[in-house]
């Protein structure tokens, strides 16, 4: 496996990377921009979202869906215009974040479940938004739902529970609803969850904590992506790494990163390019001080599959 290669910098806090139409699409939280990076590593702004963009996905007709974090809405970008596709503010009280959109246009949207790092940790719901914009409450008792993938056959959804230090799977039924919850893999030893909860309750920025003091394997999953052999790459900001994990928890690959890894995506012509978005911190005040976020890439052996 080759070494990580820096492609670009100057981001405030990149999130939600997607490979679409030969480009890497992503959100930069604190510049309020949805952007693309082409194969020549040139950045372009697609649109601006005043209330902070996050997860991205596409409807069957090609319209772009964007999570607007602070006002808890799903926006629709079509022909250069932004409109409201769905309003989740009636259903969730904290910031919305990552999202995956299925082939039929059903969006599955996470939210923080808490406002700030020092707030008591609460579980929350995944939200389901149908292609017509109608909203359903999905499964509850999820600890900070974050990166989410859908298998190629469209029958299974796997979500990263960041503060649960695990990946959880659901079956997708004919109505697009989620059933049959199962533990897919723990990303850290069980005792690590107690450490995460304790430090979160004390108000620590988890991206700044040296978890090697507690465990060398305390991987907290943020963004994730799926490959053709059913492995999942997780971005782990707590260990400055992207890690490939199999169902049941076996870790096959660990790639160290020069700063916190918050999101990842398999793309490129053969979907064998692993893109990794890095940042010094997830703390809003610190991240907004200077644009030090970066995008790196590395070639891997197994191509990506499924959604996103």
Secondary structure by P-SEA (a helix, b strand, c coil): ccccccccccccccccccccccbbbbbbccccccccccccbbbbbccccccccccccccccbbbbbbbcccbbbbbbcccbbbbccccccccccccccccccccbbbbbbccccccccccbbbbbbbbbcccbbbbbcccccccccbbbbcccccbbbbbcccccbbbbbbbcccccccccccccccccaaaaaaaaaaaaaccccccccccccccccccccccccccccbbbbbcccccbbbbbcccccccbbbbccccccccccccccccbbbbbbbccccccccccccccbbbbbbbcccccccc
